[in-house]
Amino acid sequence: MDDVLKFIQRRRSIRQYQKGAEVSEGQVETLLRAAMSAPSAGNQQPWHFIVVRDRAKLEAIMQIHPYAGMLKTASLAVVVCGDLSNESFNRYWAQDCAAATQNLLLAAANSGLGTCWCGVHPRPEREEGFRKLFALPGNIAPFAVIAVGVPAEQKAPADYYDPARIHSETW
Ligand SMILES: Cc1cc2nc3c(=O)[nH]c(=O)nc-3n(C[C@H](O)[C@H](O)[C@H](O)COP(=O)(O)O)c2cc1C
């Protein structure tokens, strides 16, 4: 039990990466397998992932997203998207994509890779920018962009535990 807590707390947002460092296709596949192992409403798995290594596209993302400057040194980005076409379950799409995103971050930490989750949804101007840049079909919504790379900074594990946030039986 302590082990899982220590592991989860070791994941931190990393914003400086070793420029040009290799992150293999096999490593990326592991991250995407972890992402797609997430729970989802009705087990509908509405997620799609765009793996972006092209530097011109990474630059273009930085033009759209004001807080994604860490992509400058990242080896790649993963754009997490949701498919809204399932009318019975599409209200949960963002929650499903968030679960997939967190799984990806944890798998990356386990592989010694650094990541940073950059929010896209629900900011309309960012969503619009991603829609255009990646020619997303109408039923596909961009959720987040995750920077991935070999860390060039170290961060101590974070323990955000706060007993004041816990309520017993009622508020
Ligand atoms: C929904 C969401 C959106 C975020 N967006 C950004 C972002 O745009 N840029 C950024 O540098 N970090 C972003 N972060 C990372 C947070 O700043 C970070 O998780 C928080 O400061 C806690 O630090 P830690 O991840 O190292 O524990 C985002 C995190 C979440 C969950």
The ligand as a MOL file (V3000), in Angstrom:
LIG
                    3D

  0  0  0     0  0            999 V3000
M  V30 BEGIN CTAB
M  V30 COUNTS 31 33 0 0 0
M  V30 BEGIN ATOM
M  V30 1 C -6.5750 19.8980 -15.9800 0
M  V30 2 C -5.1360 20.3020 -15.8490 0
M  V30 3 C -4.6250 21.2940 -16.6570 0
M  V30 4 C -3.2760 21.6700 -16.5600 0
M  V30 5 N -2.7900 22.5790 -17.4450 0
M  V30 6 C -1.4850 22.9160 -17.3820 0
M  V30 7 C -0.9380 23.7890 -18.3660 0
M  V30 8 O -1.6280 24.2640 -19.2570 0
M  V30 9 N 0.3950 24.0650 -18.2890 0
M  V30 10 C 1.2030 23.5640 -17.3070 0
M  V30 11 O 2.3990 23.8670 -17.3040 0
M  V30 12 N 0.7050 22.6980 -16.3640 0
M  V30 13 C -0.6020 22.3670 -16.3890 0
M  V30 14 N -1.1180 21.4640 -15.4900 0
M  V30 15 C -0.2380 20.8720 -14.4580 0
M  V30 16 C -0.4980 21.4850 -13.0640 0
M  V30 17 O 0.0200 22.7980 -13.0270 0
M  V30 18 C 0.1680 20.5880 -12.0100 0
M  V30 19 O -0.3910 19.3030 -12.0570 0
M  V30 20 C 0.0130 21.1550 -10.5980 0
M  V30 21 O 0.7060 22.3680 -10.4510 0
M  V30 22 C 0.5390 20.1730 -9.5360 0
M  V30 23 O 1.9060 19.8730 -9.7570 0
M  V30 24 P 2.3960 18.3630 -9.9670 0
M  V30 25 O 1.7120 17.8280 -11.2000 0
M  V30 26 O 3.8810 18.4610 -10.1280 0
M  V30 27 O 2.0040 17.5590 -8.7620 0
M  V30 28 C -2.4390 21.0640 -15.5820 0
M  V30 29 C -2.9630 20.0610 -14.7670 0
M  V30 30 C -4.2950 19.6610 -14.9040 0
M  V30 31 C -4.8110 18.5250 -14.0610 0
M  V30 END ATOM
M  V30 BEGIN BOND
M  V30 1 1 1 2
M  V30 2 1 2 3
M  V30 3 2 2 30
M  V30 4 2 3 4
M  V30 5 1 4 5
M  V30 6 1 4 28
M  V30 7 2 5 6
M  V30 8 1 6 7
M  V30 9 1 6 13
M  V30 10 2 7 8
M  V30 11 1 7 9
M  V30 12 1 9 10
M  V30 13 2 10 11
M  V30 14 1 10 12
M  V30 15 2 12 13
M  V30 16 1 13 14
M  V30 17 1 14 15
M  V30 18 1 14 28
M  V30 19 1 15 16
M  V30 20 1 16 17
M  V30 21 1 16 18
M  V30 22 1 18 19
M  V30 23 1 18 20
M  V30 24 1 20 21
M  V30 25 1 20 22
M  V30 26 1 22 23
M  V30 27 1 23 24
M  V30 28 2 24 25
M  V30 29 1 24 26
M  V30 30 1 24 27
M  V30 31 2 28 29
M  V30 32 1 29 30
M  V30 33 1 30 31
M  V30 END BOND
M  V30 END CTAB
M  END
